[in-house]
Amino acid sequence: MRSLIRSGALNAFLAASLATGQALTWDEAYTKATSDLSLLSQDEKVGIVTGVTWQGGPCVGNTYEPTSIPYPSLCLQDGPLSVRFANPVTVFPAGINAGATWDRELIRARGVAMGAESRGLGVHVQLGPVAGALGKIPSAGRNWEGFSNDPYLAGIAMAEAIQGMQSSGVQACAKHYLLNEQEYNRNTISSNADDRTIHELYLWPFYDAVKANVASVMCSYNKINGTWACEHDALLNGLLKGELGFKGHVLSDWNAQHSTVQSAITGLDMTMPGSDFSTPPGSIYWGENLGAAIANGSVPQARLDDMVTRILAAWYLVGQDQGHPPVAFSSWDGGAASVNVTTPEHGELARTIARDSIVLLKNTNGSLPLAKPASLAVIGSDAIVNPDGANACADRGCNKGTLAQGWGSGTAEFPYLVAPLDAIEEKLAGAGTAIITSTTDDATSGAEAAAAAETAIVFITSDSGEGYITVEGHEGDRNNLDPWHNGNSLVQAVARTNTPTIVVLHSVGPVTLETILAEPNVVAIVWAGLPGQESGHALTDILFGDYAPSGKLPFTIGKSEEDYGADWTTSQVDDFAEGLFIDYRHFDQYGIEPRYEFGFGLSYTSFNYSTLSTSISTTPGPTTGETSVGGPSDLFAPIGTVSAYVANTGHVAGAEVVQLYIGYPDSAPSTPPKQLRGFDKLHLVPGESDIATFELTRRDISYWDVGLQKWVVASGTFEVFVGASSRDIRLTGSFTV
């Protein structure tokens, strides 16, 4: 039904996105790389694995260009939602919004479009997508760069994004590996997690990334069980290159390297940026130092040859030897590009993702969608573009005007930004609606505007980002889960005028809404996340009923911050005491009632579920297959399907995200009550039905056995839950292994 609600050009782009593939297989890429290796001098090999210093080239990361083979200075550039420091580029909705669509097709297309723009600008390695921070801490600063704190949803999104990006000819870089779960003390903290927790939560989406043939992986700043992530033998050689069968190259986060020899022999393949951020640059661990370590035998020659082969193979894998464009911008002079890589289809895609990620949390008596009211109050600084300019703050390091990105290296320069008020005025032009505005966060002014209107829309925010920037006292991580700028007081003042009040929340993740929900005149709440450049247009598409909302929460909104059982710490150690029980797993395990559960989202229509069918056939026990790309060969073996009928029983077209959760038998030790193991987004017109189908693999019903060091399928009866969210279960069943 998508053809009824999307343009022909966008439908063609989506279809083409699904049909794409990468240039070579790993075996073919390795053959070419091995041939090149014999032609390189020792200095050239060292240059290929070493950054040429911060600001030593046009990109945030650059390597030495050899003369013995036709291989360039590699350009590595942020980031996970667009190309940092370049303009013009399309600023797509953040990863958390892409996750909130629960739409594989849109996530793949977003990857294709981001990859195409990166390639067009000459970027070789785009530093994204993000699976770490996974998001165990609801207030952690960079959660919004990733897709969800559920490893299954995050893993599917990682695979789709990577396949999309690499089909466009840019190397994806899965980051940050591993357990980089907070910004405070990120350069010194030790994340101490047990083996099972690592496998079943934090490593899970990296399995999907490797299975999708990701070209590179970025190791993180933190320590893991006392050892730096970028020189952690068990993490890099044991898990990533061993257990997961990763064929690409591992590069350091910027200045996350701490040694010459240790990092080399434990699995690091490329150091970035080759210096620190001082003037003049210093702290070069590789370069000449690596050459000397090889000469004196501290680092084997074979290790250097392996680094270079992996880097060259990744370059060949995505076809960058075939007419890859030169770098068309400089990160250090304003970023003006010599080519325009944006397209109308990319802009429409950005709007579509933003729209389909909007989650309707509350809607009393059909308050939304809005008819064209006689008068409408638009309230809050989040309703307008920053008066100083959309890009006024470096790396978006402020919360002024409408919030459409977080802050830090994962951001980009807006080519334009459609604010909510702009889009509302555009939508209501000629309708005779009086629009009354209060575009500050002053409660008195907001109440006066609301009192003069038939309906009020209040815009509030909650922001976060990377720890090198502090915004309004928040050092990357949020200090709490309250709305910023006294948003609770603003909503209270407006609602107490007795004007029906709609709250729109632009936030990086969950926000505590209890104060707002206590106001009876708050008739609707909309979570719009970080929607990118088409923010206002996407919002009005939903507010005025041109489209039914179809986004679902990729996290849980609790009644209090304490309900989550995890918070960032000021100490030098995080013991990950919550283990497997994060987000909805924690709420379920301890019987805590959420305000809005994981997977929740209302629509303007209704859906009926029926006819659950389960057909699963496998044997209990551990994996036995040989390691291939992505893990043991039998880990991803199909074992059957679960399906259900879903019908649109309402009066408008809409999309439903049908979700499958699995509960393990008692023979699987200490396992969450249920875990997401499938989802299917169905687009249905009124009266239409379709089948939601979930294909399961052995991994989907396995747990990590620490003693065996294998994935194991437990014997016994597995529970099957199919529903509209993690708590709204419509159908139940079981199967026995």
Buried (B, 14 or more C-beta within 10 A) or exposed (E): BEEEBBEEEBBEBBEEBBEBEBBBEBEEBBEBBBEBBEEBEEEBBBBBBBBBBBBBBBBBBBBBBBEEBEBBBBBBBBBBBBBBBBBBBBBBBBBBBBBBBBBBBBBBBBBBBBBBBBBBBBBBBBBBBBBBBBBBBBBBBBBBBBBBBBBBBBBBBBBBBBBBBBBBBBBBBBBBBBBBBBBBBBBEBBBBBBBBBBBBBBBBBBBBBBBBBBBBBBBBBBBBBEBBBBBBEBBBBBBBBEBBBBBBBBBBBBBBBBBBBBBBBBBBBBBBBBBBBEEEBEEBBBBEBBBEBBEEEBBEEEBBBBBBBBBBBBBBBBBBBEEBBEBBBBBEEEBEBEBEBBBEBBBBBBBBBBBBBBBBBBBEEEBBBBEEBEBBBBBBBBBBBBEEEBBBBEBBBBBBBBBBBBBBBBBBBBBEBBBBBBBBBEBBEEEEBEBBBBBBBBBEBBBBBBBBBBBBBBBBBBBBBBBBBEBEEBBBBBEEBBBBBBBBBBBBBBBBBEBBBBBBBBBBBBBBBEBBBEBEBBBBBBBBBBBBBBBBBBBBBBBBBEBBBBBBBBBBBBBEBEBBBBBBBEEEBBBBEBBBBBBBBBBBBEEBEBBBBBBBBBBBBBBEBEEBEBEBEBEBBBBEEEBBBBBBBBBBEEBBBBBBBBBBBBEBBBBBBBBBBBBBBEBBEEBBBBBBBBBBBBBBBBEBBBEBBBEBBBBBBBBBBEEEEBBBBBEBBBBBBBBBBBBEBBBEBBBEB
